[in-house]
Amino acid sequence: MDKYLKAIKQNICAICVDSNEKGRCTLNDKEACAVELFLPQIVEVIHKNENEELTQIYKNMKQTVCHECLAQDPDGYCYLREDANCSLDRYFYLIVETIQKIDAGLLT
């Protein structure tokens, strides 16, 4: 997981709206980054669906990862996703691309 986390921090955290000008996370102790919190599950979903289209990976991600998140209610409504405040949802395509590049050896 370390190589994935390192690549995520370099490629996503650096541009995240929740980071400062140096790319450091500005979330407080009461907030959590869904990407960092659920990284093992995210990687697993991407690996299990590597031959699927991005729309299917996204659907599977919501069923797997979002299902575990406390921000989503039992009916599937997520106040973070609804307000574009979910880092996983906001950077989904970049996250998939970053993990695939790590797996292909294009990033270290």
C-alpha positions in Angstrom: 0.0 0.0 0.0 2.9 2.3 0.6 3.7 2.8 -3.1 0.0 3.6 -3.8 -0.2 6.0 -1.0 3.0 7.8 -2.1 1.7 8.1 -5.6 -1.7 9.3 -4.4 0.0 12.0 -2.3 2.2 13.1 -5.2 -0.5 13.1 -7.9 -3.8 13.8 -6.1 -3.1 15.4 -2.7 -0.9 17.9 -4.4 -3.9 19.3 -6.4 -6.7 18.5 -3.9 -8.9 21.4 -2.8 -8.3 20.3 0.7 -4.6 20.9 0.6 -2.5 24.0 1.1 -0.1 25.6 -1.4 2.6 22.9 -0.5 0.2 20.0 -1.1 -0.3 19.2 2.5 -3.7 18.1 3.7 -5.7 20.8 5.6 -8.4 18.5 6.9 -8.8 18.7 10.7 -9.1 15.9 13.3 -12.8 15.6 12.8 -12.5 15.1 9.1 -11.1 12.2 7.1 -10.0 11.8 3.5 -11.9 9.0 1.9 -9.1 8.2 -0.4 -6.6 7.6 2.4 -9.1 6.0 4.7 -10.3 3.5 2.2 -7.1 3.1 0.1 -6.9 -0.7 0.5 -10.5 -1.2 -0.6 -10.0 1.3 -3.5 -7.0 -0.6 -4.8 -8.8 -3.9 -4.4 -11.8 -2.7 -6.4 -9.6 -1.3 -9.2 -7.6 -4.6 -9.3 -10.7 -6.8 -9.4 -12.2 -4.7 -12.2 -9.1 -3.9 -14.3 -10.7 -4.9 -17.6 -13.9 -3.0 -16.9 -14.8 0.4 -18.2 -14.4 3.3 -15.8 -18.2 3.7 -15.4 -18.4 0.1 -14.1 -15.4 0.6 -11.8 -17.1 3.7 -10.4 -20.3 1.8 -9.9 -18.4 -1.1 -8.1 -16.5 1.5 -6.0 -19.7 3.0 -4.8 -21.1 -0.4 -4.0 -18.0 -1.5 -2.1 -16.3 1.6 -0.6 -19.1 4.0 -0.3 -21.2 1.3 1.3 -18.7 1.3 4.2 -18.5 5.1 4.6 -20.4 6.8 7.4 -21.3 9.7 5.2 -23.6 7.6 3.1 -27.0 6.6 4.5 -28.7 3.2 4.1 -30.5 4.5 1.0 -27.2 5.4 -0.8 -27.5 9.1 -0.3 -24.1 10.7 0.6 -24.0 14.4 1.7 -20.3 14.6 0.9 -20.7 13.3 -2.6 -23.8 15.5 -3.1 -21.8 18.6 -2.1 -18.8 17.6 -4.2 -16.8 17.2 -1.0 -15.9 13.5 -1.3 -12.3 13.2 -2.4 -12.9 9.7 -3.7 -15.7 10.9 -5.9 -14.0 14.2 -6.9 -10.7 12.6 -8.0 -12.0 9.1 -9.0 -10.6 9.1 -12.5 -7.2 10.4 -11.4 -7.1 7.8 -8.6 -7.8 5.0 -11.0 -5.2 6.3 -13.5 -2.6 6.7 -10.7 -3.1 3.2 -9.4 -3.0 1.7 -12.9 0.2 3.6 -13.6 1.8 2.2 -10.4 0.8 -1.3 -11.5 2.2 -0.8 -15.0 5.5 0.5 -13.5 5.1 4.0 -15.0 5.2 5.6 -11.5 7.3 4.8 -8.5 
